[in-house]
Amino acid sequence: MNLGEMFRGRLDIVSGLILGLSLALVPGAAPAQEAEATPASGKAAAAAGEAAQAAPAYTPLGPEMIKGQPEPGGWWFQPQHNEIGRDALFMHDAILLPVIAAVSLAVLFLLIWVMARYNKRANPVPSRTSHNTLLEVLWTGLPILILVGIAVPSVNLLLKQYESPPEDALTVKVTGYQWYWGYTYSDNGGFEVISNMLKERDEVNAGERFRTDADGPEQLAADNRMVVPVGVPIRVQTIGADVIHSFAVPSLWFKIDAVPGRLNEHVMTIDEPGIYFGQCSELCGARHGYMPIAIEAVPMEQFEAWVLSQGGTLGEEEPAAAPAAEPAGEAAPAESAGEA
């Protein structure tokens, strides 16, 4: 090897090092590659973070918005705040109660009339009638007509209560635990909110949260409410994690058992914003009476702000489909086969 070849070899090495150093120092090269390698899920997470920052802060409803709760001395149904509840209350007040009252008064009148008219002193010679076609038709036909008249609206009401929710209904899965509730928002990222009863001031340790009047009545206030939008069909699914519980809110006219291994379903639509209280209605253990239900119904904008504050998402995001790459070794055999 002569001197010229040695010089050219060393020059190639030096030029290669200079080229590599210049590529490493070029501004924007590495960030561009990282941006191209950023997955769609990362972009979606960044977009969700920006939406969470842009969304207005969520403010829970105050005690002035309580619309469904038991009242001292209350002996009637609570006011209803959805269509099914109003229909059921009308069924009770305008149909069942008058019919029951009329039948009871008619039977009482007949009993008093028979005792007064056909006792031994007023009627010393009793009648020996053993068959009366008209009476037998009346006391058989009238009850049948009454039952049919009650059955028609009753069946319609039952069918309405068991209607399947629409496809675009918001799904909330309610899980009964011993002894608290869990609310899972399947359509908003699948996060779960755990709801426990708030204790009184003298029942908690220093620094722990206790119930105030802003939270609701004693033994009904919860640390986390089930927040749902107003005027939107809600698919409420219930299940028990350990024993049988019962998810019941009287002012919304529903009571659904939460059974381990079984998923029950009910569609609920709340008419107006407010706070609606209920309790577990199935004897589920020692602290059965300390499982309150607090549902907070808010406009859609506030609901979306609450979802973002909980780390959830507003709807499901479809991942971008990656373009399919052709295998490198398939084209050459096809061309060679064509040439042959």
Secondary structure as a PSIPRED ss2 file (coil, helix, strand):
# PSIPRED VFORMAT (PSIPRED V4.0)

   1 M C   1.000  0.000  0.000
   2 N C   1.000  0.000  0.000
   3 L H   0.000  1.000  0.000
   4 G H   0.000  1.000  0.000
   5 E H   0.000  1.000  0.000
   6 M H   0.000  1.000  0.000
   7 F H   0.000  1.000  0.000
   8 R H   0.000  1.000  0.000
   9 G H   0.000  1.000  0.000
  10 R H   0.000  1.000  0.000
  11 L H   0.000  1.000  0.000
  12 D H   0.000  1.000  0.000
  13 I H   0.000  1.000  0.000
  14 V H   0.000  1.000  0.000
  15 S H   0.000  1.000  0.000
  16 G H   0.000  1.000  0.000
  17 L H   0.000  1.000  0.000
  18 I H   0.000  1.000  0.000
  19 L H   0.000  1.000  0.000
  20 G H   0.000  1.000  0.000
  21 L H   0.000  1.000  0.000
  22 S H   0.000  1.000  0.000
  23 L H   0.000  1.000  0.000
  24 A H   0.000  1.000  0.000
  25 L H   0.000  1.000  0.000
  26 V C   1.000  0.000  0.000
  27 P C   1.000  0.000  0.000
  28 G C   1.000  0.000  0.000
  29 A H   0.000  1.000  0.000
  30 A H   0.000  1.000  0.000
  31 P H   0.000  1.000  0.000
  32 A H   0.000  1.000  0.000
  33 Q H   0.000  1.000  0.000
  34 E H   0.000  1.000  0.000
  35 A H   0.000  1.000  0.000
  36 E H   0.000  1.000  0.000
  37 A H   0.000  1.000  0.000
  38 T C   1.000  0.000  0.000
  39 P C   1.000  0.000  0.000
  40 A H   0.000  1.000  0.000
  41 S H   0.000  1.000  0.000
  42 G H   0.000  1.000  0.000
  43 K H   0.000  1.000  0.000
  44 A H   0.000  1.000  0.000
  45 A H   0.000  1.000  0.000
  46 A H   0.000  1.000  0.000
  47 A H   0.000  1.000  0.000
  48 A H   0.000  1.000  0.000
  49 G H   0.000  1.000  0.000
  50 E H   0.000  1.000  0.000
  51 A H   0.000  1.000  0.000
  52 A H   0.000  1.000  0.000
  53 Q H   0.000  1.000  0.000
  54 A H   0.000  1.000  0.000
  55 A C   1.000  0.000  0.000
  56 P C   1.000  0.000  0.000
  57 A C   1.000  0.000  0.000
  58 Y C   1.000  0.000  0.000
  59 T C   1.000  0.000  0.000
  60 P C   1.000  0.000  0.000
  61 L C   1.000  0.000  0.000
  62 G C   1.000  0.000  0.000
  63 P H   0.000  1.000  0.000
  64 E H   0.000  1.000  0.000
  65 M H   0.000  1.000  0.000
  66 I E   0.000  0.000  1.000
  67 K E   0.000  0.000  1.000
  68 G E   0.000  0.000  1.000
  69 Q C   1.000  0.000  0.000
  70 P C   1.000  0.000  0.000
  71 E C   1.000  0.000  0.000
  72 P C   1.000  0.000  0.000
  73 G C   1.000  0.000  0.000
  74 G C   1.000  0.000  0.000
  75 W C   1.000  0.000  0.000
  76 W C   1.000  0.000  0.000
  77 F C   1.000  0.000  0.000
  78 Q C   1.000  0.000  0.000
  79 P C   1.000  0.000  0.000
  80 Q C   1.000  0.000  0.000
  81 H C   1.000  0.000  0.000
  82 N C   1.000  0.000  0.000
  83 E H   0.000  1.000  0.000
  84 I H   0.000  1.000  0.000
  85 G H   0.000  1.000  0.000
  86 R H   0.000  1.000  0.000
  87 D H   0.000  1.000  0.000
  88 A H   0.000  1.000  0.000
  89 L H   0.000  1.000  0.000
  90 F H   0.000  1.000  0.000
  91 M H   0.000  1.000  0.000
  92 H H   0.000  1.000  0.000
  93 D H   0.000  1.000  0.000
  94 A H   0.000  1.000  0.000
  95 I H   0.000  1.000  0.000
  96 L H   0.000  1.000  0.000
  97 L H   0.000  1.000  0.000
  98 P H   0.000  1.000  0.000
  99 V H   0.000  1.000  0.000
 100 I H   0.000  1.000  0.000
 101 A H   0.000  1.000  0.000
 102 A H   0.000  1.000  0.000
 103 V H   0.000  1.000  0.000
 104 S H   0.000  1.000  0.000
 105 L H   0.000  1.000  0.000
 106 A H   0.000  1.000  0.000
 107 V H   0.000  1.000  0.000
 108 L H   0.000  1.000  0.000
 109 F H   0.000  1.000  0.000
 110 L H   0.000  1.000  0.000
 111 L H   0.000  1.000  0.000
 112 I H   0.000  1.000  0.000
 113 W H   0.000  1.000  0.000
 114 V H   0.000  1.000  0.000
 115 M H   0.000  1.000  0.000
 116 A H   0.000  1.000  0.000
 117 R H   0.000  1.000  0.000
 118 Y C   1.000  0.000  0.000
 119 N C   1.000  0.000  0.000
 120 K C   1.000  0.000  0.000
 121 R C   1.000  0.000  0.000
 122 A C   1.000  0.000  0.000
 123 N C   1.000  0.000  0.000
 124 P C   1.000  0.000  0.000
 125 V C   1.000  0.000  0.000
 126 P C   1.000  0.000  0.000
 127 S C   1.000  0.000  0.000
 128 R C   1.000  0.000  0.000
 129 T C   1.000  0.000  0.000
 130 S C   1.000  0.000  0.000
 131 H C   1.000  0.000  0.000
 132 N C   1.000  0.000  0.000
 133 T H   0.000  1.000  0.000
 134 L H   0.000  1.000  0.000
 135 L H   0.000  1.000  0.000
 136 E H   0.000  1.000  0.000
 137 V H   0.000  1.000  0.000
 138 L H   0.000  1.000  0.000
 139 W H   0.000  1.000  0.000
 140 T H   0.000  1.000  0.000
 141 G H   0.000  1.000  0.000
 142 L H   0.000  1.000  0.000
 143 P H   0.000  1.000  0.000
 144 I H   0.000  1.000  0.000
 145 L H   0.000  1.000  0.000
 146 I H   0.000  1.000  0.000
 147 L H   0.000  1.000  0.000
 148 V H   0.000  1.000  0.000
 149 G H   0.000  1.000  0.000
 150 I H   0.000  1.000  0.000
 151 A H   0.000  1.000  0.000
 152 V H   0.000  1.000  0.000
 153 P H   0.000  1.000  0.000
 154 S H   0.000  1.000  0.000
 155 V H   0.000  1.000  0.000
 156 N H   0.000  1.000  0.000
 157 L H   0.000  1.000  0.000
 158 L H   0.000  1.000  0.000
 159 L H   0.000  1.000  0.000
 160 K H   0.000  1.000  0.000
 161 Q H   0.000  1.000  0.000
 162 Y C   1.000  0.000  0.000
 163 E C   1.000  0.000  0.000
 164 S C   1.000  0.000  0.000
 165 P C   1.000  0.000  0.000
 166 P C   1.000  0.000  0.000
 167 E C   1.000  0.000  0.000
 168 D C   1.000  0.000  0.000
 169 A C   1.000  0.000  0.000
 170 L E   0.000  0.000  1.000
 171 T E   0.000  0.000  1.000
 172 V E   0.000  0.000  1.000
 173 K E   0.000  0.000  1.000
 174 V E   0.000  0.000  1.000
 175 T E   0.000  0.000  1.000
 176 G E   0.000  0.000  1.000
 177 Y E   0.000  0.000  1.000
 178 Q C   1.000  0.000  0.000
 179 W C   1.000  0.000  0.000
 180 Y E   0.000  0.000  1.000
 181 W E   0.000  0.000  1.000
 182 G E   0.000  0.000  1.000
 183 Y E   0.000  0.000  1.000
 184 T E   0.000  0.000  1.000
 185 Y E   0.000  0.000  1.000
 186 S H   0.000  1.000  0.000
 187 D H   0.000  1.000  0.000
 188 N H   0.000  1.000  0.000
 189 G C   1.000  0.000  0.000
 190 G C   1.000  0.000  0.000
 191 F E   0.000  0.000  1.000
 192 E E   0.000  0.000  1.000
 193 V E   0.000  0.000  1.000
 194 I E   0.000  0.000  1.000
 195 S E   0.000  0.000  1.000
 196 N C   1.000  0.000  0.000
 197 M E   0.000  0.000  1.000
 198 L C   1.000  0.000  0.000
 199 K C   1.000  0.000  0.000
 200 E C   1.000  0.000  0.000
 201 R H   0.000  1.000  0.000
 202 D H   0.000  1.000  0.000
 203 E H   0.000  1.000  0.000
 204 V C   1.000  0.000  0.000
 205 N C   1.000  0.000  0.000
 206 A C   1.000  0.000  0.000
 207 G C   1.000  0.000  0.000
 208 E C   1.000  0.000  0.000
 209 R C   1.000  0.000  0.000
 210 F C   1.000  0.000  0.000
 211 R C   1.000  0.000  0.000
 212 T C   1.000  0.000  0.000
 213 D C   1.000  0.000  0.000
 214 A C   1.000  0.000  0.000
 215 D C   1.000  0.000  0.000
 216 G C   1.000  0.000  0.000
 217 P C   1.000  0.000  0.000
 218 E C   1.000  0.000  0.000
 219 Q C   1.000  0.000  0.000
 220 L C   1.000  0.000  0.000
 221 A C   1.000  0.000  0.000
 222 A E   0.000  0.000  1.000
 223 D C   1.000  0.000  0.000
 224 N C   1.000  0.000  0.000
 225 R C   1.000  0.000  0.000
 226 M E   0.000  0.000  1.000
 227 V E   0.000  0.000  1.000
 228 V E   0.000  0.000  1.000
 229 P E   0.000  0.000  1.000
 230 V C   1.000  0.000  0.000
 231 G C   1.000  0.000  0.000
 232 V C   1.000  0.000  0.000
 233 P C   1.000  0.000  0.000
 234 I E   0.000  0.000  1.000
 235 R E   0.000  0.000  1.000
 236 V E   0.000  0.000  1.000
 237 Q E   0.000  0.000  1.000
 238 T E   0.000  0.000  1.000
 239 I E   0.000  0.000  1.000
 240 G E   0.000  0.000  1.000
 241 A C   1.000  0.000  0.000
 242 D C   1.000  0.000  0.000
 243 V C   1.000  0.000  0.000
 244 I C   1.000  0.000  0.000
 245 H E   0.000  0.000  1.000
 246 S E   0.000  0.000  1.000
 247 F E   0.000  0.000  1.000
 248 A E   0.000  0.000  1.000
 249 V E   0.000  0.000  1.000
 250 P H   0.000  1.000  0.000
 251 S H   0.000  1.000  0.000
 252 L H   0.000  1.000  0.000
 253 W C   1.000  0.000  0.000
 254 F E   0.000  0.000  1.000
 255 K E   0.000  0.000  1.000
 256 I E   0.000  0.000  1.000
 257 D E   0.000  0.000  1.000
 258 A E   0.000  0.000  1.000
 259 V C   1.000  0.000  0.000
 260 P C   1.000  0.000  0.000
 261 G C   1.000  0.000  0.000
 262 R C   1.000  0.000  0.000
 263 L C   1.000  0.000  0.000
 264 N E   0.000  0.000  1.000
 265 E E   0.000  0.000  1.000
 266 H E   0.000  0.000  1.000
 267 V E   0.000  0.000  1.000
 268 M E   0.000  0.000  1.000
 269 T C   1.000  0.000  0.000
 270 I C   1.000  0.000  0.000
 271 D C   1.000  0.000  0.000
 272 E C   1.000  0.000  0.000
 273 P C   1.000  0.000  0.000
 274 G E   0.000  0.000  1.000
 275 I E   0.000  0.000  1.000
 276 Y E   0.000  0.000  1.000
 277 F E   0.000  0.000  1.000
 278 G E   0.000  0.000  1.000
 279 Q E   0.000  0.000  1.000
 280 C E   0.000  0.000  1.000
 281 S C   1.000  0.000  0.000
 282 E C   1.000  0.000  0.000
 283 L C   1.000  0.000  0.000
 284 C C   1.000  0.000  0.000
 285 G C   1.000  0.000  0.000
 286 A C   1.000  0.000  0.000
 287 R C   1.000  0.000  0.000
 288 H H   0.000  1.000  0.000
 289 G H   0.000  1.000  0.000
 290 Y H   0.000  1.000  0.000
 291 M C   1.000  0.000  0.000
 292 P E   0.000  0.000  1.000
 293 I E   0.000  0.000  1.000
 294 A E   0.000  0.000  1.000
 295 I E   0.000  0.000  1.000
 296 E E   0.000  0.000  1.000
 297 A E   0.000  0.000  1.000
 298 V E   0.000  0.000  1.000
 299 P C   1.000  0.000  0.000
 300 M H   0.000  1.000  0.000
 301 E H   0.000  1.000  0.000
 302 Q H   0.000  1.000  0.000
 303 F H   0.000  1.000  0.000
 304 E H   0.000  1.000  0.000
 305 A H   0.000  1.000  0.000
 306 W H   0.000  1.000  0.000
 307 V H   0.000  1.000  0.000
 308 L H   0.000  1.000  0.000
 309 S H   0.000  1.000  0.000
 310 Q C   1.000  0.000  0.000
 311 G C   1.000  0.000  0.000
 312 G C   1.000  0.000  0.000
 313 T C   1.000  0.000  0.000
 314 L C   1.000  0.000  0.000
 315 G C   1.000  0.000  0.000
 316 E C   1.000  0.000  0.000
 317 E C   1.000  0.000  0.000
 318 E C   1.000  0.000  0.000
 319 P C   1.000  0.000  0.000
 320 A C   1.000  0.000  0.000
 321 A C   1.000  0.000  0.000
 322 A C   1.000  0.000  0.000
 323 P C   1.000  0.000  0.000
 324 A C   1.000  0.000  0.000
 325 A C   1.000  0.000  0.000
 326 E C   1.000  0.000  0.000
 327 P C   1.000  0.000  0.000
 328 A C   1.000  0.000  0.000
 329 G C   1.000  0.000  0.000
 330 E C   1.000  0.000  0.000
 331 A H   0.000  1.000  0.000
 332 A H   0.000  1.000  0.000
 333 P H   0.000  1.000  0.000
 334 A H   0.000  1.000  0.000
 335 E H   0.000  1.000  0.000
 336 S H   0.000  1.000  0.000
 337 A H   0.000  1.000  0.000
 338 G H   0.000  1.000  0.000
 339 E H   0.000  1.000  0.000
 340 A C   1.000  0.000  0.000
